[in-house]
Amino acid sequence: MDYNPALDLLKVEWPPYGSLSVPEFEHALEHLVETLRLYYIPRLLVDARRVTTVADEPDQLDLGIRFLQALEATRVRKVARLVADTASRDVQSRRQAGEKAASYQFQTFARLEVALAWLRD
């Protein structure tokens, strides 16, 4: 995790799937959500460019959905996700984010500069 106080932005780097067990990844997500709960951090940048496969496994999809739901209990207002290939992950992002209105905006990007510009708006 890397916090930029000038932008009120927390950047996290997502580990490649398979590098952590599901319980380890779940613990890391819980720690991230707890950090977001404790501090006023309205912007979150998730760098998932090192993730090389689409997480279609039920455990990983469930973790992603629970993480996005847990963000509802934080003061995060914008979440940008950086990926290496937006086309193959767009469907997964929409499935994870769901169709319901969230208390935060969520968008997937391929370029860091574009994601940062969106987060600043």
N, C-alpha and C positions, 0 to 999 in steps of 0.2 A: 504494500500500500504506500502511496505517495500523495501527500496532501499539499495543495497549492492554496495558501490562505488568501492570496490576491484575487483568486477566482472563486473561492469557496468550492473547490473541486477536489474530489478524491479520485485518484487513478489507481485501479487495481489490474494486475495482470493475471488473466485466467490461465491456470495450468493446462497443458495438453491432457485430454481425456486419456485415462489409463496410467498417468504418472502418479496419481493418488488413488487410493481405494475410495469407495463410496463413503464410508464413515469419515475418512480423513477430509474429503472434499466437503462433506456436510458440516464438519467442525469448522473448517475455514470459512464457509458461508455464514455460519452462526456468528463467528467472530466479526466478520464484516458487518453484518446487520446490527450487532451490538454496538460496534463503533459508530455506525450511522445513527443509532438511537441516542447515544450519549452526547454527541456533538452536533452542532448545527452545520450540516453539510448538505446544501441543496442540489449539488451537481455530482453525478457519479459517471466516471468513464471506465468502462470495462474493456480492457484490451484482450481480445480473444483471437488475435491473429495467429498465435502459435497452435491453436486448436485446429487439428488437421482433418478431423472427421466430424460428421454430423452426429450428434448424440441421439440416436434413435432407440437406445436401450431404455426400458421403462424406468429403471432406477435413476438414470441421468435426467430423463425428461421430468420425472417427478421432483427431483431436486431443483431443477430450473424453475418449475412452476411454483414450488414452495418458496424459493428465493424471491421471485417477483411478487408473490403475495406478501412476504415478510416486509418488503420495502414499503408497503402501505402503512406500516406502523412507525415509519421514520419520517424525517422532514425533507427527504429527497424529493425534488420537483422535476428533475430531468435526468434520464439515464441514457447515455450513448454507449453503444457497443461497437467496437472496432473488430472487423473480421477480415480475413484475407480474401474471401470470395462472397460478396453479398448475395449473388444470385442463388447459390445453393443453400444459403442459410436463411433467406427471407421467409420461406414457408415455416421453418422451425421457429423463428422469432415470433411470427404471428400466432403460431400454435401455443407457444409458451406464454406470450403476453395475454392471449385470450382476446375475446371481443368486448369484454366489459370495460367500462371507463375506470381508469386507475387514478389515484391521487397524484400521479406523476406521468410525465411524457416519456415514451420509450422509442428509440429509433436506432437502426443499425446503419453503420457507415463502413466504407472501405478505406477512406483517407482520414488521417488524424486531423489535418487542418480543417476539414469540413465538419468533423465531429466537434472540435473545439469551438468553431464559429457558431454552430447550432446551440451548444451548451451555453455560450455567452449571451445569446439572444433572449 
